Amino acid sequence: MRIERLQKDILSSKICREVFRQIQNAYLVGGYIRDRLIGKETRDYDFAIPSTAMKEAIDALSSVLGGKVINFSRFNFIRIALRNRITVDFTPCDDIEVDLARRDFTINAIAFNPDKGIYDPHNGLKDLSDRLVRAVSDNSIKADPVRIIRAFRFKGLLGGEISDSTLEAIKRYKETLKDSPIERITLEFFKLLELESPEGLLGEMVDCGVTRVIFCHDINDFDKIKKEISYLSQNIKASRELFHRELEEEIGQQLSRRGLLYLLILMKYSGDPGKTLLGLSGKILRRVGVFIEKSDDRCLIFHEDLESLYGCLRSLEPIVIEKIIYDRAFDIYAHFRRYQEIIRRPPLSGRDISVVLKIPPCKRIAELKEMVNKGFFSGRLHSREEALEYLREII
């Protein structure tokens, strides 16, 4: 997008018009400008405004725009959260030059004011054109080590490169990631995993030793990790036709199943999932635990019959889809869909078994229900009547 068109694009936005109308010396900064220049839609607006205007202006804007005002005092900014996940952030700024000098990368240190136009003191426009991720200053990475992960994410977003000086700073300060808030590391790393093809970036992060710091990887495992990431990437691409919807399904913490697959590989080599620099939810930790335990189990590929396959699928809950993709076991796809149908709509419910066979609620009912499910999956049972007769014979 050309600069002239960018300025028209900014001023055509109701949000930008209202902010500039309400607040003098307000600047639109950061990600919105970057994303629009590379042709990417964005829902995030970031404004630098005079500190004296913060409260009154934001109260007035929230009444016009609607939304909820959230004060992130710890991080020194205020957000108006609108519908459709649109966010409008305000940072106090009494000197735009100082504000931009504190930012992470030159591509994010570009500002716009309707009276002064585009302000680009760090040549971010040229770096954006060259698809180069370059730190604003030598102190940028040292001041906030989470920017290490962000540098790789922006490299992937732009399809470009990280400058030599920034790469040197990453290698120099990677150990200081240990002193950064786990919540921020997790959020930034998960954003990287959500890129369309993060495998190349992850390989570079392995080479730079960044994943060693985050996941406590053994340097002797680097080649194995890169090989598995590459193999997984091929499997994900091969599985898209079968599992397109499931791959993009959010598992938790704004992480899709596709992103989770890469995380599972990295966690597999962590040694102790509890010692990583990531704050994982219980739901994701459970998946990690099952994957680490079952990653080398090849029961999806080498099973004797359908009953043993059913047992295999049950043992892999809740990572059945992940394991099918990881093992490239696509030939069992039809069986997997039948398995899903049986689990979602069991031929007999626990209540059916309890009432018809006059068994009081107990653990035995769950076991009988599983036996019926397995019988239907293998084709040994075909109807409700057959299932009940089968259970009567057992009892």
C-alpha positions as CSV (number, residue, x, y, z in Angstrom):
1,M,0.0,0.0,0.0
2,R,1.4,3.4,-1.0
3,I,1.8,6.1,1.7
4,E,-0.9,8.4,0.1
5,R,-3.4,5.5,0.2
6,L,-2.4,4.6,3.8
7,Q,-3.2,8.1,5.0
8,K,-6.6,8.0,3.3
9,D,-7.2,4.6,4.8
10,I,-6.4,5.9,8.3
11,L,-8.6,8.9,8.0
12,S,-11.5,6.8,6.6
13,S,-11.6,4.9,9.8
14,K,-14.3,6.1,12.3
15,I,-12.1,5.1,15.2
16,C,-9.1,7.2,13.9
17,R,-11.3,10.1,13.0
18,E,-12.8,10.2,16.5
19,V,-9.5,9.9,18.3
20,F,-7.9,12.7,16.2
21,R,-11.0,14.9,16.6
22,Q,-11.1,14.5,20.4
23,I,-7.4,14.6,21.2
24,Q,-4.8,17.1,19.9
25,N,-1.3,15.8,19.2
26,A,-2.5,12.2,19.1
27,Y,-0.4,9.8,17.0
28,L,-1.5,6.4,15.5
29,V,1.6,4.2,16.0
30,G,2.9,0.7,15.7
31,G,1.1,-2.4,14.3
32,Y,-1.8,-0.8,12.5
33,I,0.4,1.1,10.2
34,R,2.7,-1.9,9.7
35,D,-0.1,-4.2,8.9
36,R,-1.9,-1.9,6.5
37,L,1.3,-1.2,4.6
38,I,1.8,-5.0,4.0
39,G,-1.9,-5.4,3.0
40,K,-2.9,-7.2,6.2
41,E,-6.3,-6.5,7.9
42,T,-6.0,-5.5,11.5
43,R,-8.4,-5.0,14.5
44,D,-5.8,-3.4,16.7
45,Y,-5.3,0.3,17.0
46,D,-2.5,1.8,19.1
47,F,-2.4,5.5,19.9
48,A,0.2,7.6,21.7
49,I,-1.5,10.6,23.3
50,P,-0.5,13.4,25.7
51,S,-0.6,12.1,29.3
52,T,-2.8,15.1,30.4
53,A,-5.5,14.0,28.0
54,M,-5.7,10.3,28.9
55,K,-8.6,10.0,31.3
56,E,-11.0,12.7,30.0
57,A,-10.4,11.8,26.3
58,I,-10.8,8.1,26.8
59,D,-14.0,8.5,28.8
60,A,-15.4,10.7,25.9
61,L,-14.2,8.3,23.3
62,S,-15.7,5.2,25.0
63,S,-19.1,7.0,25.1
64,V,-18.9,7.6,21.4
65,L,-17.4,4.3,20.3
66,G,-19.0,2.1,22.9
67,G,-17.0,-0.7,24.4
68,K,-15.4,-1.4,27.7
69,V,-12.5,0.6,29.2
70,I,-9.7,-1.6,30.7
71,N,-6.8,0.0,32.6
72,F,-3.6,-2.0,32.3
73,S,-1.8,0.1,34.8
74,R,1.0,-2.5,35.2
75,F,1.9,-2.0,31.5
76,N,1.0,1.8,31.4
77,F,-1.7,1.8,28.8
78,I,-5.5,1.9,28.7
79,R,-7.7,-0.1,26.3
80,I,-11.1,0.3,24.9
81,A,-12.4,-3.2,23.9
82,L,-15.0,-3.0,21.2
83,R,-17.1,-5.6,19.4
84,N,-15.6,-8.2,17.0
85,R,-12.4,-8.2,19.0
86,I,-11.4,-4.7,18.0
87,T,-9.1,-3.1,20.5
88,V,-8.0,0.5,20.8
89,D,-5.0,1.1,23.0
90,F,-3.8,4.4,24.4
91,T,-0.3,5.0,25.8
92,P,0.7,8.3,27.5
93,C,3.2,10.2,25.3
94,D,4.5,13.7,25.7
95,D,7.3,13.3,23.1
96,I,6.6,11.1,20.1
97,E,10.3,10.8,19.3
98,V,11.0,9.4,22.8
99,D,8.0,7.1,22.4
100,L,9.2,5.6,19.1
101,A,12.8,5.2,20.4
102,R,11.4,2.9,23.1
103,R,9.7,0.6,20.7
104,D,10.9,-2.8,19.7
105,F,11.5,-2.8,15.9
106,T,11.8,-0.1,13.3
107,I,8.8,-1.5,11.4
108,N,6.7,-0.7,14.6
109,A,8.2,2.7,15.2
110,I,6.3,4.5,12.5
111,A,3.7,7.1,13.5
112,F,0.9,9.1,11.9
113,N,-0.7,12.4,12.8
114,P,-3.3,14.1,10.5
115,D,-1.5,17.5,10.7
116,K,2.1,16.2,10.4
117,G,1.6,13.1,8.3
118,I,3.9,10.0,8.5
119,Y,6.7,10.3,11.0
120,D,9.5,7.7,10.5
121,P,12.7,8.6,12.4
122,H,14.1,5.1,12.3
123,N,13.6,4.3,8.6
124,G,10.9,1.7,9.4
125,L,9.3,2.2,6.0
126,K,12.5,1.2,4.2
127,D,12.9,-1.9,6.5
128,L,9.3,-2.8,5.9
129,S,9.9,-2.5,2.1
130,D,13.0,-4.7,2.5
131,R,11.1,-7.1,4.8
132,L,13.8,-6.6,7.4
133,V,13.2,-7.0,11.2
134,R,15.7,-4.6,12.9
135,A,15.7,-3.5,16.5
136,V,15.2,0.3,17.1
137,S,18.3,0.4,19.2
138,D,21.1,-1.7,20.6
139,N,19.3,-1.7,23.9
140,S,15.9,-2.9,22.5
141,I,16.4,-6.6,23.1
142,K,18.2,-6.2,26.4
143,A,15.4,-4.0,27.7
144,D,12.7,-6.5,26.9
145,P,13.9,-10.1,26.0
146,V,10.4,-11.2,25.0
147,R,11.2,-9.2,21.8
148,I,13.5,-12.1,20.9
149,I,10.4,-14.3,20.2
150,R,8.6,-11.4,18.6
151,A,11.5,-10.8,16.2
152,F,11.1,-14.4,14.8
153,R,7.3,-13.9,14.6
154,F,7.7,-10.7,12.6
155,K,10.2,-12.4,10.3
156,G,7.6,-15.0,9.6
157,L,4.8,-12.4,9.2
158,L,6.9,-10.4,6.6
159,G,8.5,-13.4,5.0
160,G,11.8,-11.6,5.4
161,E,15.0,-11.6,7.5
162,I,16.3,-10.5,10.9
163,S,19.1,-8.0,10.7
164,D,22.6,-9.2,11.6
165,S,22.9,-6.8,14.5
166,T,19.5,-7.8,15.9
167,L,20.4,-11.5,15.5
168,E,23.6,-10.9,17.5
169,A,21.6,-9.2,20.2
170,I,19.2,-12.2,20.3
171,K,22.1,-14.6,20.8
172,R,23.7,-12.4,23.4
173,Y,20.6,-11.8,25.6
174,K,18.6,-15.1,25.1
175,E,19.4,-16.3,28.6
176,T,17.6,-13.2,30.0
177,L,14.3,-14.6,28.8
178,K,14.3,-16.5,32.1
179,D,13.7,-13.2,33.9
180,S,10.7,-12.3,31.8
181,P,7.0,-12.8,32.8
182,I,5.9,-16.3,31.8
183,E,2.5,-15.0,30.7
184,R,4.1,-12.7,28.1
185,I,6.5,-15.4,26.8
186,T,3.6,-17.8,26.4
187,L,1.4,-15.3,24.6
188,E,4.2,-14.3,22.2
189,F,5.3,-17.9,21.5
190,F,1.7,-19.0,20.8
191,K,1.3,-16.2,18.4
192,L,4.4,-17.5,16.5
193,L,3.0,-21.0,16.5
194,E,-0.2,-19.6,14.9
195,L,1.7,-18.4,11.8
196,E,0.8,-20.3,8.6
197,S,4.2,-22.1,8.4
198,P,6.2,-21.7,11.6
199,E,8.5,-24.7,11.1
200,G,11.4,-22.7,9.5
201,L,11.3,-20.1,12.3
202,L,11.3,-22.9,15.0
203,G,14.3,-24.5,13.3
204,E,16.2,-21.2,13.4
205,M,15.2,-20.7,17.1
206,V,16.6,-24.1,17.8
207,D,19.9,-23.2,16.0
208,C,20.1,-19.9,18.0
209,G,19.5,-21.7,21.3
210,V,16.3,-19.8,22.0
211,T,14.2,-23.0,22.4
212,R,16.9,-24.4,24.7
213,V,16.2,-21.5,27.0
214,I,12.4,-21.7,26.8
215,F,12.1,-25.5,26.8
216,C,15.3,-26.6,28.6
217,H,16.4,-28.6,25.5
218,D,19.6,-30.6,25.5
219,I,21.9,-29.3,22.8
220,N,22.5,-32.9,21.7
221,D,18.8,-33.1,20.7
222,F,18.8,-30.1,18.3
223,D,19.1,-32.1,15.1
224,K,16.3,-34.5,16.3
225,I,14.0,-31.6,17.1
226,K,14.5,-29.9,13.8
227,K,14.0,-33.2,11.9
228,E,10.7,-33.9,13.8
229,I,9.5,-30.3,13.2
230,S,10.2,-30.7,9.5
231,Y,8.5,-34.1,9.3
232,L,5.5,-32.8,11.3
233,S,5.1,-29.9,8.9
234,Q,4.8,-32.3,6.0
235,N,2.2,-34.3,7.8
236,I,0.2,-31.2,8.6
237,K,0.1,-30.2,5.0
238,A,-0.8,-33.8,3.9
239,S,-3.7,-33.8,6.5
240,R,-5.4,-30.5,5.6
241,E,-8.0,-32.1,3.3
242,L,-9.0,-34.6,6.0
243,F,-8.7,-32.4,9.1
244,H,-9.0,-28.8,7.9
245,R,-11.6,-27.8,10.5
246,E,-9.9,-29.7,13.3
247,L,-6.5,-28.2,12.6
248,E,-7.8,-24.6,13.1
249,E,-10.0,-25.5,16.1
250,E,-8.9,-23.6,19.2
251,I,-7.6,-26.0,22.0
252,G,-7.1,-23.3,24.6
253,Q,-5.1,-20.1,25.3
254,Q,-5.8,-19.0,21.8
255,L,-3.8,-21.9,20.4
256,S,-5.1,-24.0,17.5
257,R,-4.6,-27.7,17.2
258,R,-2.1,-26.9,14.4
259,G,-0.1,-24.8,16.7
260,L,-0.5,-27.4,19.5
261,L,1.1,-30.0,17.3
262,Y,4.4,-28.0,17.0
263,L,4.2,-27.3,20.8
264,L,3.9,-31.1,21.5
265,I,7.2,-31.7,19.6
266,L,9.0,-29.0,21.5
267,M,7.6,-30.2,24.8
268,K,8.5,-33.8,24.0
269,Y,12.2,-32.9,24.3
270,S,11.8,-30.6,27.3
271,G,12.6,-33.4,29.8
272,D,10.3,-31.8,32.4
273,P,7.2,-29.9,31.1
274,G,7.0,-28.1,34.5
275,K,10.4,-26.4,34.0
276,T,9.7,-24.6,30.8
277,L,9.2,-20.9,30.5
278,L,5.6,-21.4,29.3
279,G,2.5,-21.1,31.4
280,L,0.3,-23.9,30.1
281,S,-3.4,-24.5,31.1
282,G,-4.4,-27.8,32.6
283,K,-6.1,-28.7,29.4
284,I,-3.0,-28.3,27.3
285,L,-0.7,-29.9,29.9
286,R,-2.9,-33.0,29.9
287,R,-2.4,-33.3,26.1
288,V,1.3,-32.8,26.5
289,G,1.5,-35.5,29.1
290,V,-0.4,-38.0,27.0
291,F,1.7,-37.2,23.9
292,I,5.0,-37.6,25.7
293,E,3.8,-40.9,27.1
294,K,2.4,-42.2,23.7
295,S,4.6,-40.4,21.1
296,D,6.5,-43.6,20.3
297,D,3.5,-45.9,20.4
298,R,2.6,-47.1,16.9
299,C,-0.7,-48.8,17.7
300,L,-2.5,-46.7,15.1
301,I,-0.3,-48.2,12.4
302,F,0.3,-51.7,13.8
303,H,-3.0,-53.0,15.3
304,E,-4.3,-56.6,15.0
305,D,-8.0,-55.9,14.5
306,L,-10.7,-53.3,15.0
307,E,-11.1,-54.1,18.6
308,S,-7.4,-53.4,19.3
309,L,-7.7,-50.2,17.2
310,Y,-10.6,-49.1,19.4
311,G,-8.5,-49.7,22.5
312,C,-5.7,-47.7,20.9
313,L,-7.9,-44.8,20.1
314,R,-9.3,-44.7,23.6
315,S,-5.8,-44.8,25.1
316,L,-4.9,-41.7,23.0
317,E,-7.6,-39.4,24.3
318,P,-7.6,-36.4,24.2
319,I,-4.9,-36.3,21.4
320,V,-6.3,-38.8,18.9
321,I,-6.4,-36.4,16.0
322,E,-2.9,-35.1,16.9
323,K,-1.5,-38.6,17.0
324,I,-3.1,-39.6,13.7
325,I,-1.4,-36.6,12.0
326,Y,1.9,-37.1,13.9
327,D,2.0,-40.8,12.8
328,R,0.6,-40.0,9.3
329,A,-2.0,-42.8,10.0
330,F,-4.4,-41.4,7.5
331,D,-5.5,-44.8,6.3
332,I,-7.6,-45.2,9.5
333,Y,-9.5,-42.0,8.8
334,A,-12.8,-43.8,8.1
335,H,-12.5,-45.9,11.3
336,F,-11.7,-42.7,13.3
337,R,-14.8,-41.0,12.1
338,R,-16.9,-44.0,13.1
339,Y,-15.1,-44.0,16.4
340,Q,-16.0,-40.4,16.9
341,E,-19.7,-41.1,16.1
342,I,-19.9,-43.9,18.6
343,I,-18.2,-41.9,21.4
344,R,-20.5,-38.9,20.8
345,R,-23.7,-41.0,20.4
346,P,-23.2,-44.3,22.3
347,P,-25.4,-47.2,21.2
348,L,-26.4,-47.6,24.8
349,S,-26.3,-45.0,27.6
350,G,-25.4,-45.8,31.1
351,R,-29.0,-45.2,32.1
352,D,-30.1,-47.7,29.4
353,I,-27.9,-50.4,30.9
354,S,-28.9,-49.6,34.5
355,V,-32.7,-49.6,33.8
356,V,-33.0,-52.5,31.3
357,L,-30.6,-54.8,33.1
358,K,-31.6,-53.6,36.6
359,I,-28.1,-52.7,37.7
360,P,-27.7,-49.9,40.2
361,P,-25.3,-47.1,39.2
362,C,-21.7,-48.3,39.6
363,K,-18.4,-48.4,37.9
364,R,-19.4,-51.7,36.3
365,I,-21.9,-49.8,34.1
366,A,-19.1,-47.7,32.5
367,E,-17.2,-50.9,31.7
368,L,-20.2,-52.5,30.1
369,K,-20.9,-49.4,28.1
370,E,-17.3,-49.5,26.8
371,M,-17.7,-53.2,25.8
372,V,-20.8,-52.3,23.8
373,N,-19.0,-49.4,22.1
374,K,-16.1,-51.7,21.2
375,G,-18.5,-54.3,19.8
376,F,-20.2,-51.7,17.5
377,F,-16.9,-50.3,16.4
378,S,-15.6,-53.7,15.4
379,G,-18.8,-54.7,13.7
380,R,-19.6,-57.5,16.1
381,L,-22.7,-55.8,17.3
382,H,-25.3,-54.1,15.0
383,S,-28.3,-53.1,17.0
384,R,-29.5,-52.1,20.5
385,E,-31.2,-55.5,20.9
386,E,-28.0,-57.3,20.1
387,A,-26.1,-55.2,22.5
388,L,-28.6,-55.8,25.4
389,E,-28.6,-59.6,24.7
390,Y,-24.8,-59.5,24.6
391,L,-24.7,-57.8,28.1
392,R,-27.3,-60.3,29.5
393,E,-25.0,-63.2,28.5
394,I,-22.1,-61.5,30.2
395,I,-23.9,-60.7,33.4
